[in-house]
Amino acid sequence: MSFIRNSALAVVIGGSLLLAYAPTQASSDNPTPDEISAGIAAFKAAGLGDVFDKVLPLVSEQIQNRLLGQRPDLRAEIPATVQEVALKLIQRRKELDTTAGRIWAKTFTADELKTINAFFRSPAGVKYLTAGPKAFNESSTEMKKWSERLADEMYDKTLAAFKAKGIDF
C-alpha cells in the first residue's frame, strides 16, 4: 500500500472516529501519562502507527533525491550518509507517538480510547483495517459512477424542462 493511500486511510479512519465520538466530553487539555499511553495504544491499534513508521523512510528518500540533484557525483556516498543520519534519528519517532497520543487523549475519554483500542484489536477491527481500504476504494469508484449517471440524468431532465417552457439549448 502506498504512503498516500495509507495516509488517506488514516484520515478516513481518524475522521470516522472523530465523527463517531464528537458529542462526548474528551479528557482534559493536559492529559496524564496514562491517558497519553492510552491514546498511543488507540491510534496504533487503528493502524496509524504504520503510517507514521513510513515518515522517516520517505523523508530519507526525499533528502537523498535532493542531494543527488545537487551532487550526482556522490551517488554512492549520499545514500550511505543519509541512511547513517536516519538511523540516528529513529529514536525521535517516539516524539510523534507522544504528540499523537496527547492529541488522542485530548480528543477522546479514557473509556473511548479503550473502546477504540478494543475495536481495532477485535476480529471486526482487524478486518476493517485490512479490508477497509478495498471497500473504501470500491465505494468511491461506485460513488463517482453514480454521480456521473445522476449528472447526465439531471442535465437531460433540465433540458427537457426548459424545452417544455419553450426554451431551446
N, CA, C and O of each residue as an XYZ file, in Angstrom:
676
protein
N       0.844     -1.172      0.000
C       0.000      0.000      0.000
C       0.890      1.237      0.000
O       1.887      1.277      0.721
N       0.556      2.215     -0.774
C       1.398      3.396     -0.897
C       1.241      4.308      0.315
O       0.269      4.217      1.065
N       2.228      5.194      0.485
C       2.188      6.153      1.582
C       0.939      7.021      1.478
O       0.275      7.283      2.480
N       0.624      7.461      0.275
C      -0.546      8.323      0.080
C      -1.820      7.562      0.438
O      -2.705      8.101      1.103
N      -1.910      6.303     -0.006
C      -3.100      5.510      0.303
C      -3.199      5.278      1.804
O      -4.292      5.367      2.364
N      -2.082      4.983      2.473
C      -2.092      4.802      3.924
C      -2.503      6.090      4.610
O      -3.269      6.072      5.574
N      -1.996      7.203      4.115
C      -2.357      8.495      4.704
C      -3.843      8.756      4.548
O      -4.508      9.220      5.474
N      -4.359      8.448      3.356
C      -5.785      8.638      3.119
C      -6.605      7.756      4.049
O      -7.614      8.192      4.603
N      -6.163      6.509      4.218
C      -6.853      5.609      5.129
C      -6.824      6.161      6.545
O      -7.826      6.107      7.257
N      -5.694      6.685      6.949
C      -5.568      7.249      8.292
C      -6.546      8.400      8.479
O      -7.202      8.504      9.515
N      -6.639      9.256      7.480
C      -7.564     10.387      7.562
C      -9.002      9.894      7.647
O      -9.798     10.404      8.436
N      -9.330      8.894      6.825
C     -10.695      8.354      6.832
C     -11.010      7.725      8.180
O     -12.065      7.980      8.761
N     -10.089      6.901      8.677
C     -10.312      6.249      9.963
C     -10.402      7.285     11.069
O     -11.319      7.252     11.890
N      -9.450      8.200     11.088
C      -9.446      9.231     12.115
C     -10.708     10.082     12.062
O     -11.318     10.372     13.091
N     -11.088     10.473     10.864
C     -12.305     11.262     10.703
C     -13.540     10.507     11.144
O     -14.428     11.069     11.785
N     -13.594      9.226     10.797
C     -14.725      8.392     11.213
C     -14.808      8.324     12.726
O     -15.885      8.453     13.309
N     -13.662      8.121     13.351
C     -13.651      8.042     14.810
C     -14.030      9.370     15.437
O     -14.777      9.403     16.416
N     -13.529     10.456     14.890
C     -13.866     11.772     15.434
C     -15.358     12.042     15.316
O     -15.974     12.556     16.249
N     -15.941     11.699     14.169
C     -17.370     11.898     13.986
C     -18.169     11.000     14.923
O     -19.191     11.412     15.472
N     -17.696      9.775     15.101
C     -18.414      8.840     15.955
C     -18.435      9.294     17.410
O     -19.411      9.059     18.123
N     -17.365      9.942     17.850
C     -17.257     10.323     19.246
C     -17.352     11.827     19.478
O     -17.115     12.281     20.597
N     -17.685     12.598     18.479
C     -17.690     14.054     18.589
C     -18.520     14.596     19.741
O     -18.069     15.525     20.411
N     -19.715     14.066     20.010
C     -20.536     14.668     21.047
C     -20.047     14.410     22.476
O     -20.559     15.030     23.408
N     -19.095     13.535     22.672
C     -18.675     13.183     24.015
C     -17.649     14.172     24.550
O     -17.013     14.904     23.790
N     -17.501     14.181     25.861
C     -16.522     15.040     26.510
C     -15.179     14.322     26.538
O     -15.089     13.199     27.034
N     -14.171     14.935     26.029
C     -12.840     14.336     25.989
C     -12.109     14.584     27.299
O     -12.624     15.239     28.205
N     -10.911     14.052     27.376
C     -10.073     14.257     28.550
C      -9.677     15.725     28.654
O     -10.043     16.550     27.817
N      -8.921     16.024     29.704
C      -8.500     17.405     29.924
C      -7.516     17.852     28.840
O      -7.042     17.048     28.038
N      -7.226     19.139     28.838
C      -6.251     19.683     27.896
C      -4.827     19.282     28.258
O      -3.911     19.421     27.447
N      -4.646     18.785     29.476
C      -3.334     18.325     29.929
C      -3.443     16.859     30.330
O      -3.515     16.544     31.518
N      -3.457     15.960     29.345
C      -3.631     14.556     29.678
C      -2.464     14.006     30.500
O      -1.324     14.458     30.385
N      -2.786     13.029     31.320
C      -1.778     12.368     32.153
C      -0.953     11.422     31.283
O      -1.353     11.098     30.166
N       0.189     10.983     31.788
C       0.979      9.998     31.038
C       0.179      8.727     30.710
O       0.345      8.150     29.635
N      -0.688      8.292     31.634
C      -1.514      7.108     31.363
C      -2.503      7.381     30.232
O      -2.740      6.517     29.388
N      -3.077      8.577     30.216
C      -4.013      8.929     29.138
C      -3.276      9.027     27.805
O      -3.803      8.607     26.775
N      -2.074      9.574     27.817
C      -1.267      9.645     26.590
C      -0.932      8.238     26.107
O      -0.995      7.963     24.909
N      -0.577      7.350     27.026
C      -0.289      5.959     26.656
C      -1.516      5.297     26.047
O      -1.404      4.552     25.073
N      -2.693      5.568     26.621
C      -3.935      5.017     26.073
C      -4.194      5.587     24.675
O      -4.669      4.882     23.785
N      -3.878      6.863     24.497
C      -4.022      7.480     23.172
C      -3.090      6.844     22.166
O      -3.486      6.578     21.031
N      -1.850      6.597     22.571
C      -0.883      5.946     21.681
C      -1.368      4.551     21.312
O      -1.322      4.160     20.146
N      -1.832      3.802     22.309
C      -2.319      2.442     22.037
C      -3.492      2.467     21.065
O      -3.578      1.619     20.177
N      -4.393      3.429     21.223
C      -5.569      3.503     20.357
C      -5.193      3.862     18.923
O      -5.672      3.228     17.984
N      -4.339      4.874     18.741
C      -4.018      5.234     17.360
C      -3.159      4.173     16.702
O      -3.247      3.985     15.488
N      -2.335      3.477     17.461
C      -1.569      2.369     16.872
C      -2.494      1.221     16.511
O      -2.342      0.606     15.455
N      -3.451      0.928     17.380
C      -4.416     -0.133     17.068
C      -5.213      0.216     15.819
O      -5.604     -0.669     15.058
N      -5.455      1.510     15.610
C      -6.201      1.964     14.438
C      -5.358      1.947     13.162
O      -5.837      2.335     12.097
N      -4.119      1.504     13.266
C      -3.263      1.389     12.090
C      -2.478      2.637     11.761
O      -1.747      2.660     10.770
N      -2.610      3.672     12.561
C      -1.930      4.923     12.244
C      -0.444      4.865     12.550
O       0.338      5.609     11.956
N      -0.046      4.006     13.453
C       1.373      3.838     13.735
C       2.126      3.371     12.506
O       3.266      3.773     12.273
N       1.476      2.510     11.713
C       2.097      2.034     10.473
C       2.338      3.187      9.506
O       3.364      3.238      8.827
N       1.391      4.101      9.451
C       1.544      5.264      8.577
C       2.694      6.129      9.081
O       3.521      6.588      8.293
N       2.748      6.349     10.383
C       3.810      7.164     10.964
C       5.182      6.528     10.732
O       6.177      7.234     10.564
N       5.232      5.191     10.722
C       6.505      4.494     10.505
C       7.092      4.782      9.129
O       8.292      4.599      8.921
N       6.284      5.220      8.208
C       6.747      5.483      6.846
C       7.328      6.885      6.673
O       7.900      7.192      5.627
N       7.185      7.732      7.685
C       7.639      9.118      7.568
C       9.152      9.202      7.404
O       9.632      9.849      6.472
N       9.908      8.566      8.282
C      11.365      8.663      8.220
C      11.926      8.106      6.910
O      12.776      8.756      6.300
N      11.486      6.928      6.452
C      11.987      6.464      5.156
C      11.628      7.405      4.002
O      12.429      7.602      3.088
N      10.436      7.979      4.043
C      10.040      8.912      2.990
C      10.910     10.162      3.020
O      11.363     10.631      1.976
N      11.143     10.699      4.212
C      11.990     11.889      4.341
C      13.410     11.555      3.890
O      14.050     12.361      3.214
N      13.905     10.375      4.260
C      15.249      9.956      3.835
C      15.357      9.919      2.314
O      16.338     10.390      1.738
N      14.350      9.361      1.681
C      14.354      9.289      0.219
C      14.340     10.683     -0.402
O      15.047     10.948     -1.374
N      13.524     11.571      0.171
C      13.457     12.931     -0.351
C      14.799     13.651     -0.192
O      15.238     14.356     -1.100
N      15.438     13.475      0.947
C      16.739     14.106      1.185
C      17.778     13.545      0.208
O      18.572     14.296     -0.358
N      17.768     12.227      0.014
C      18.710     11.620     -0.938
C      18.517     12.195     -2.334
O      19.484     12.579     -2.994
N      17.272     12.254     -2.780
C      16.995     12.790     -4.121
C      17.433     14.240     -4.246
O      17.984     14.651     -5.267
N      17.181     15.006     -3.198
C      17.578     16.423     -3.210
C      19.099     16.558     -3.313
O      19.614     17.340     -4.112
N      19.798     15.787     -2.495
C      21.265     15.863     -2.502
C      21.847     15.307     -3.806
O      22.822     15.844     -4.332
N      21.254     14.242     -4.320
C      21.734     13.686     -5.594
C      21.529     14.675     -6.738
O      22.318     14.720     -7.682
N      20.457     15.469     -6.643
C      20.242     16.508     -7.645
C      21.318     17.577     -7.591
O      21.679     18.159     -8.614
N      21.828     17.832     -6.395
C      22.874     18.843     -6.221
C      24.272     18.289     -6.515
O      25.137     18.989     -7.042
N      24.470     17.014     -6.160
C      25.797     16.410     -6.320
C      25.681     14.980     -6.847
O      25.888     14.030     -6.092
N      25.354     14.811     -8.129
C      25.217     13.456     -8.679
C      26.529     12.660     -8.639
O      26.515     11.432     -8.729
N      27.632     13.345     -8.507
C      28.922     12.663     -8.433
C      29.094     11.880     -7.126
O      30.003     11.059     -7.008
N      28.213     12.138     -6.139
C      28.299     11.445     -4.855
C      27.223     10.352     -4.739
O      26.679     10.114     -3.661
N      26.932      9.699     -5.861
C      25.865      8.695     -5.942
C      26.039      7.573     -4.910
O      25.036      7.048     -4.425
N      27.236      7.197     -4.568
C      27.466      6.137     -3.583
C      27.452      6.677     -2.160
O      26.924      6.033     -1.254
N      28.024      7.848     -1.966
C      28.168      8.386     -0.621
C      26.857      8.925     -0.042
O      26.603      8.790      1.155
N      26.036      9.528     -0.882
C      24.816     10.179     -0.382
C      23.868      9.179      0.274
O      23.470      9.405      1.417
N      23.485      8.084     -0.389
C      22.562      7.154      0.287
C      23.126      6.604      1.601
O      22.394      6.477      2.582
N      24.407      6.282      1.624
C      25.022      5.741      2.837
C      24.998      6.767      3.963
O      24.698      6.423      5.106
N      25.310      8.010      3.654
C      25.348      9.052      4.677
C      23.943      9.386      5.169
O      23.728      9.551      6.370
N      22.991      9.485      4.250
C      21.614      9.766      4.657
C      21.103      8.626      5.544
O      20.443      8.871      6.553
N      21.406      7.388      5.169
C      20.999      6.229      5.972
C      21.612      6.294      7.373
O      20.943      6.014      8.368
N      22.862      6.658      7.434
C      23.565      6.778      8.716
C      22.875      7.813      9.608
O      22.644      7.564     10.791
N      22.553      8.954      9.045
C      21.876     10.005      9.807
C      20.464      9.547     10.198
O      20.031      9.773     11.328
N      19.752      8.911      9.277
C      18.389      8.446      9.555
C      18.370      7.458     10.718
O      17.480      7.517     11.567
N      19.333      6.565     10.760
C      19.397      5.588     11.853
C      19.558      6.275     13.204
O      19.030      5.807     14.213
N      20.285      7.378     13.220
C      20.459      8.124     14.466
C      19.170      8.846     14.871
O      18.964      9.149     16.046
N      18.315      9.116     13.895
C      17.078      9.861     14.166
C      15.888      8.958     14.481
O      14.820      9.453     14.840
N      16.055      7.644     14.352
C      14.945      6.722     14.613
C      14.358      6.935     16.002
O      13.142      6.864     16.182
N      15.216      7.195     16.983
C      14.741      7.388     18.354
C      13.768      8.559     18.464
O      12.978      8.613     19.407
N      13.809      9.485     17.529
C      12.915     10.648     17.543
C      11.482     10.262     17.206
O      10.560     11.050     17.417
N      11.291      9.058     16.684
C       9.956      8.582     16.306
C       9.007      8.618     17.502
O       7.806      8.828     17.334
N       9.540      8.413     18.709
C       8.713      8.427     19.921
C       8.057      9.793     20.135
O       6.977      9.878     20.721
N       8.709     10.863     19.660
C       8.124     12.206     19.779
C       6.778     12.266     19.063
O       5.814     12.844     19.566
N       6.734     11.658     17.882
C       5.498     11.656     17.105
C       4.423     10.855     17.823
O       3.266     11.273     17.878
N       4.802      9.700     18.376
C       3.846      8.904     19.141
C       3.281      9.702     20.310
O       2.071      9.716     20.535
N       4.160     10.361     21.048
C       3.725     11.121     22.219
C       2.806     12.263     21.814
O       1.793     12.510     22.468
N       3.150     12.948     20.757
C       2.311     14.051     20.285
C       0.941     13.537     19.851
O      -0.090     14.092     20.232
N       0.943     12.479     19.057
C      -0.332     11.909     18.604
C      -1.120     11.356     19.793
O      -2.335     11.537     19.871
N      -0.432     10.683     20.718
C      -1.113     10.155     21.900
C      -1.761     11.252     22.720
O      -2.862     11.077     23.240
N      -1.075     12.393     22.837
C      -1.625     13.541     23.564
C      -2.880     14.061     22.845
O      -3.882     14.374     23.488
N      -2.818     14.149     21.535
C      -3.981     14.619     20.751
C      -5.164     13.678     20.951
O      -6.286     14.119     21.201
N      -4.904     12.386     20.839
C      -5.987     11.417     21.013
C      -6.537     11.477     22.440
O      -7.747     11.383     22.642
N      -5.657     11.632     23.423
C      -6.098     11.705     24.816
C      -6.916     12.966     25.072
O      -7.812     12.962     25.916
N      -6.617     14.036     24.355
C      -7.388     15.267     24.497
C      -8.711     15.173     23.736
O      -9.670     15.870     24.069
N      -8.763     14.324     22.727
C      -9.954     14.213     21.888
C     -10.957     13.203     22.438
O     -12.168     13.405     22.338
N     -10.449     12.119     23.017
C     -11.300     11.036     23.493
C     -11.117     10.823     24.989
O     -10.044     11.083     25.534
N     -12.166     10.350     25.647
C     -12.052      9.989     27.058
C     -11.275      8.685     27.166
O     -11.067      7.986     26.174
N     -10.853      8.372     28.382
C     -10.121      7.120     28.615
C     -10.970      5.921     28.215
O     -10.460      4.974     27.617
N     -12.255      5.952     28.537
C     -13.135      4.841     28.162
C     -13.270      4.722     26.641
O     -13.292      3.615     26.103
N     -13.359      5.846     25.957
C     -13.449      5.821     24.494
C     -12.173      5.260     23.879
O     -12.223      4.488     22.922
N     -11.033      5.650     24.434
C      -9.761      5.122     23.929
C      -9.694      3.613     24.110
O      -9.224      2.899     23.224
N     -10.163      3.129     25.253
C     -10.200      1.681     25.478
C     -11.122      1.004     24.471
O     -10.799     -0.066     23.956
N     -12.263      1.619     24.188
C     -13.217      1.062     23.227
C     -12.619      1.039     21.822
O     -12.751      0.049     21.101
N     -11.970      2.122     21.443
C     -11.328      2.204     20.131
C     -10.247      1.138     20.019
O     -10.173      0.413     19.026
N      -9.422      1.052     21.033
C      -8.341      0.071     21.051
C      -8.909     -1.339     20.952
O      -8.421     -2.157     20.173
N      -9.945     -1.621     21.744
C     -10.564     -2.952     21.723
C     -11.160     -3.254     20.349
O     -11.021     -4.364     19.836
N     -11.826     -2.257     19.757
C     -12.427     -2.499     18.440
C     -11.371     -2.865     17.408
O     -11.519     -3.862     16.702
N     -10.314     -2.080     17.310
C      -9.317     -2.337     16.277
C      -8.496     -3.596     16.539
O      -7.819     -4.090     15.637
N      -8.546     -4.108     17.734
C      -7.873     -5.370     18.035
C      -8.833     -6.558     17.917
O      -8.411     -7.713     17.971
N     -10.117     -6.266     17.757
C     -11.111     -7.322     17.594
C     -11.062     -7.854     16.159
O     -10.487     -7.206     15.285
N     -11.652     -9.011     15.907
C     -11.684     -9.527     14.529
C     -12.325     -8.533     13.539
O     -11.851     -8.384     12.413
N     -13.387     -7.866     13.960
C     -14.030     -6.888     13.074
C     -13.112     -5.695     12.816
O     -13.048     -5.193     11.694
N     -12.405     -5.241     13.842
C     -11.483     -4.117     13.679
C     -10.307     -4.462     12.795
O      -9.895     -3.661     11.956
N      -9.761     -5.663     12.984
C      -8.653     -6.120     12.137
C      -9.120     -6.208     10.689
O      -8.407     -5.798      9.773
N     -10.317     -6.742     10.490
C     -10.843     -6.838      9.124
C     -11.084     -5.448      8.543
O     -10.837     -5.215      7.360
N     -11.565     -4.528      9.374
C     -11.773     -3.155      8.917
C     -10.468     -2.565      8.393
O     -10.441     -1.906      7.354
N      -9.388     -2.813      9.130
C      -8.092     -2.273      8.713
C      -7.559     -2.948      7.463
O      -6.920     -2.295      6.639
N      -7.807     -4.237      7.302
C      -7.263     -4.945      6.144
C      -8.175     -4.846      4.929
O      -7.695     -4.673      3.809
N      -9.473     -4.953      5.134
C     -10.403     -4.929      4.000
C     -10.994     -3.543      3.761
O     -11.536     -3.276      2.689
N     -10.893     -2.670      4.744
C     -11.472     -1.334      4.631
C     -10.985     -0.528      3.449
O     -11.799      0.087      2.760
N      -9.662     -0.505      3.178
C      -9.199      0.278      2.027
C      -9.816     -0.180      0.704
O     -10.164      0.644     -0.142
N      -9.949     -1.486      0.531
C     -10.556     -2.002     -0.702
C     -12.027     -1.577     -0.778
O     -12.499     -1.120     -1.819
N     -12.737     -1.733      0.339
C     -14.143     -1.332      0.360
C     -14.281      0.166      0.125
O     -15.191      0.603     -0.580
N     -13.387      0.953      0.707
C     -13.414      2.404      0.519
C     -13.173      2.751     -0.945
O     -13.892      3.572     -1.515
N     -12.163      2.130     -1.557
C     -11.854      2.414     -2.963
C     -13.007      2.021     -3.871
O     -13.384      2.775     -4.768
N     -13.570      0.835     -3.638
C     -14.701      0.397     -4.465
C     -15.906      1.305     -4.268
O     -16.594      1.642     -5.231
N     -16.166      1.704     -3.022
C     -17.283      2.612     -2.748
C     -17.071      3.957     -3.437
O     -18.005      4.527     -4.001
N     -15.844      4.458     -3.387
C     -15.526      5.734     -4.037
C     -15.714      5.640     -5.543
O     -16.243      6.560     -6.168
N     -15.281      4.533     -6.122
C     -15.452      4.331     -7.562
C     -16.929      4.307     -7.928
O     -17.350      4.932     -8.901
N     -17.708      3.579     -7.137
C     -19.150      3.499     -7.412
C     -19.835      4.845     -7.205
O     -20.755      5.190     -7.946
N     -19.395      5.611     -6.203
C     -19.968      6.935     -5.974
C     -19.703      7.827     -7.183
O     -20.576      8.585     -7.605
N     -18.505      7.735     -7.734
C     -18.166      8.544     -8.906
C     -19.035      8.155    -10.092
O     -19.557      9.022    -10.794
N     -19.193      6.853    -10.318
C     -20.043      6.390    -11.435
C     -21.491      6.840    -11.237
O     -22.138      7.313    -12.171
N     -21.986      6.685    -10.010
C     -23.360      7.069     -9.711
C     -23.561      8.562     -9.923
O     -24.559      8.978    -10.511
N     -22.609      9.379     -9.444
C     -22.759     10.822     -9.585
C     -22.699     11.244    -11.050
O     -23.368     12.195    -11.454
N     -21.888     10.530    -11.852
C     -21.844     10.835    -13.282
C     -23.173     10.488    -13.954
O     -23.661     11.243    -14.796
N     -23.762      9.340    -13.581
C     -25.077      8.972    -14.135
C     -26.132      9.974    -13.701
O     -26.978     10.381    -14.498
N     -26.079     10.372    -12.430
C     -27.041     11.339    -11.912
C     -26.899     12.679    -12.627
O     -27.896     13.312    -12.974
N     -25.665     13.107    -12.844
C     -25.434     14.375    -13.537
C     -25.986     14.324    -14.960
O     -26.612     15.279    -15.418
N     -25.756     13.209    -15.660
C     -26.289     13.067    -17.016
C     -27.812     13.126    -17.008
O     -28.422     13.801    -17.838
N     -28.414     12.419    -16.074
C     -29.874     12.401    -15.982
C     -30.415     13.786    -15.636
O     -31.404     14.236    -16.216
N     -29.759     14.459    -14.685
C     -30.214     15.791    -14.288
C     -30.095     16.765    -15.459
O     -30.978     17.594    -15.679
N     -28.990     16.656    -16.209
C     -28.788     17.526    -17.362
C     -29.905     17.300    -18.382
O     -30.524     18.252    -18.858
N     -30.155     16.032    -18.714
C     -31.193     15.712    -19.698
C     -32.564     16.188    -19.231
O     -33.321     16.750    -20.022
N     -32.894     15.973    -17.967
C     -34.202     16.379    -17.450
C     -34.316     17.899    -17.380
O     -35.396     18.452    -17.587
N     -33.207     18.572    -17.089
C     -33.229     20.036    -17.061
C     -33.466     20.576    -18.467
O     -34.252     21.504    -18.660
N     -32.777     19.985    -19.454
C     -33.025     20.398    -20.848
C     -34.476     20.164    -21.242
O     -35.089     20.999    -21.907
N     -35.025     19.017    -20.825
C     -36.434     18.715    -21.131
C     -37.358     19.719    -20.459
O     -38.359     20.122    -21.050
N     -37.044     20.128    -19.239
C     -37.869     21.106    -18.535
C     -37.826     22.454    -19.249
O     -38.851     23.123    -19.380
N     -36.633     22.853    -19.713
C     -36.535     24.093    -20.474
C     -37.292     23.986    -21.790
O     -37.957     24.935    -22.206
N     -37.192     22.839    -22.444
C     -37.890     22.638    -23.717
C     -39.393     22.762    -23.516
O     -40.095     23.326    -24.355
N     -39.895     22.221    -22.377
C     -41.323     22.311    -22.063
C     -41.748     23.768    -21.872
O     -42.916     24.108    -22.056
N     -40.792     24.626    -21.502
C     -41.067     26.047    -21.333
C     -40.833     26.836    -22.627
O     -40.959     28.060    -22.668
N     -40.486     26.083    -23.683
C     -40.255     26.728    -24.957
C     -38.865     27.312    -25.117
O     -38.643     28.150    -25.991
N     -37.930     26.885    -24.291
C     -36.557     27.380    -24.355
C     -35.670     26.246    -24.856
O     -35.632     25.163    -24.272
N     -34.948     26.518    -25.964
C     -34.042     25.514    -26.531
C     -32.603     25.842    -26.177
O     -32.215     27.007    -26.081
N     -31.841     24.816    -25.991
C     -30.408     24.960    -25.753
C     -29.649     24.404    -26.924
O     -28.418     24.426    -26.928
